């Protein structure tokens, strides 16, 4: 029973702290391409860059620098490139991709010839007859040389 009361108390405290931090964050939009830095000044390292029209949550501000949060990105940004409140954003235009329908590949029918595994094996062509050499025209009985 005591454990349940402790868990309920911890949940209430967490809810109070979370609502206070959410109430402190004011929504704003970037008016141009904005560098987010590790500290309030140009001497600090750049953590990321935000495109124009990105919604950010503003935290505390020091001079001309404000602490911003966008998703998992946290850092300092120049207040000159931030506009508090609702900014008129251009409407989103979705252009569908063109649909290209191609006809299927045409293959002529193979009714007049069998498939390759049923064809007879390829036989090589017989060699071309060569012209006779001089002295080869002699037709004497086998074993006798031709006269020269």
C-alpha positions as CSV (number, residue, x, y, z in Angstrom):
1,X,0.0,0.0,0.0
2,X,2.8,2.4,0.9
3,X,4.6,1.5,-2.4
4,X,1.4,2.4,-4.4
5,X,1.2,5.8,-2.6
6,X,4.8,6.5,-3.4
7,X,4.4,5.6,-7.1
8,X,1.2,7.8,-7.2
9,X,3.1,10.7,-5.6
10,X,6.0,10.4,-8.0
11,X,3.7,10.3,-10.9
12,X,2.0,13.5,-9.7
13,X,5.3,15.3,-9.2
14,X,6.5,14.2,-12.7
15,X,3.2,15.5,-14.2
16,X,3.6,18.9,-12.4
17,X,7.2,19.3,-13.6
18,X,6.4,18.2,-17.2
19,X,3.5,20.6,-17.5
20,X,5.6,23.4,-16.2
21,X,8.4,22.8,-18.7
22,X,5.8,22.4,-21.5
23,X,4.2,25.7,-20.4
24,X,7.5,27.5,-20.5
25,X,8.2,26.5,-24.1
26,X,6.7,29.0,-26.6
27,X,6.2,27.9,-30.2
28,X,8.0,29.9,-32.9
29,X,9.0,29.5,-36.6
30,X,12.2,30.0,-38.4
31,X,12.1,32.9,-40.9
32,X,15.2,31.8,-42.8
33,X,17.9,29.1,-42.9
34,X,19.0,28.9,-39.2
35,X,22.1,27.5,-37.6
36,X,21.6,25.9,-34.2
37,X,24.7,26.3,-32.0
38,X,26.0,24.7,-28.8
39,X,26.0,28.1,-27.0
40,X,24.7,31.7,-27.3
41,X,27.1,33.1,-29.9
42,X,28.7,32.5,-33.2
43,X,31.9,31.3,-31.5
44,X,30.2,28.1,-30.4
45,X,30.1,25.0,-32.6
46,X,27.2,24.5,-35.0
47,X,24.9,21.6,-33.9
48,X,22.6,21.7,-36.9
49,X,20.8,23.8,-39.5
50,X,17.0,24.3,-39.7
51,X,15.2,25.2,-43.0
52,X,12.8,28.2,-43.2
53,X,9.4,27.6,-41.7
54,X,10.5,25.0,-39.1
55,X,8.4,25.0,-35.9
56,X,10.7,25.2,-32.8
57,X,10.0,25.5,-29.1
58,X,11.6,28.6,-27.5
59,X,13.2,28.4,-24.1
60,X,15.0,31.2,-22.3
61,X,16.7,34.0,-24.2
62,X,20.0,35.8,-23.5
63,X,20.4,39.0,-25.5
64,X,19.8,38.1,-29.1
65,X,20.1,34.3,-28.7
66,X,17.3,31.9,-27.7
67,X,17.5,28.3,-26.5
68,X,15.4,26.2,-29.0
69,X,14.3,22.6,-29.2
70,X,13.2,20.7,-32.3
71,X,12.6,17.0,-31.9
72,X,16.0,15.7,-30.6
73,X,17.9,18.8,-31.6
74,X,18.6,21.3,-28.8
75,X,20.8,24.4,-28.9
76,X,21.0,28.2,-29.3
77,X,19.7,30.1,-32.3
78,X,19.7,33.8,-33.3
79,X,16.5,35.5,-32.3
80,X,16.7,37.6,-35.6
81,X,15.7,34.5,-37.5
82,X,12.8,33.4,-35.2
83,X,9.2,34.6,-35.3
84,X,6.9,33.9,-32.4
85,X,3.3,32.7,-32.9
86,X,1.7,31.4,-36.0
87,X,3.4,32.1,-39.2
88,X,1.6,31.9,-42.5
89,X,3.1,29.0,-44.3
90,X,2.5,28.3,-48.0
91,X,0.1,25.5,-48.6
92,X,1.6,22.1,-49.3
93,X,1.2,21.0,-52.9
94,X,1.5,17.3,-53.6
95,X,2.2,16.5,-57.2
96,X,1.5,12.9,-58.1
97,X,4.2,11.1,-60.0
98,X,3.5,10.4,-63.7
99,X,2.1,7.0,-64.4
100,X,3.7,5.3,-67.4
101,X,2.0,2.1,-68.7
102,X,4.1,0.1,-71.1
103,X,2.7,-2.7,-73.2
104,X,4.0,-6.2,-72.4
105,X,7.0,-7.4,-74.3
106,X,5.8,-9.2,-77.5
107,X,7.2,-12.6,-78.3
108,X,6.1,-14.4,-81.4
109,X,4.5,-17.7,-80.9
110,X,6.6,-20.9,-81.1
111,X,4.0,-23.1,-82.7
112,X,6.0,-24.0,-85.7
113,X,9.2,-25.2,-83.9
114,X,9.8,-27.3,-80.9
115,X,11.5,-26.0,-77.8
116,X,15.3,-26.1,-77.7
117,X,15.5,-29.2,-75.6
118,X,13.6,-31.2,-78.2
119,X,15.5,-30.1,-81.2
120,X,18.0,-32.5,-82.9
121,X,21.6,-31.8,-82.0
122,X,23.6,-29.5,-84.2
123,X,25.8,-31.3,-86.7
124,X,28.8,-29.5,-88.1
125,X,29.1,-28.7,-91.7
126,X,31.4,-30.9,-93.9
127,X,34.7,-29.3,-94.8
128,X,34.9,-27.5,-98.1
129,X,36.9,-29.4,-100.9
130,X,40.3,-27.9,-101.4
131,X,41.8,-27.5,-104.9
132,X,44.3,-30.3,-105.8
133,X,48.0,-29.7,-105.5
134,X,50.3,-30.1,-108.5
135,X,50.9,-33.8,-109.0
136,X,47.9,-35.0,-107.1
137,X,45.8,-35.4,-110.2
138,X,47.8,-38.6,-111.0
139,X,45.6,-41.7,-110.7
140,X,47.8,-44.7,-110.8
141,X,47.3,-47.9,-109.0
142,X,47.8,-47.7,-105.3
143,X,51.4,-48.0,-104.2
144,X,52.9,-46.6,-107.4
145,X,54.2,-43.1,-107.4
146,X,53.1,-40.6,-110.0
147,X,55.6,-39.5,-112.6
148,X,57.0,-36.0,-112.3
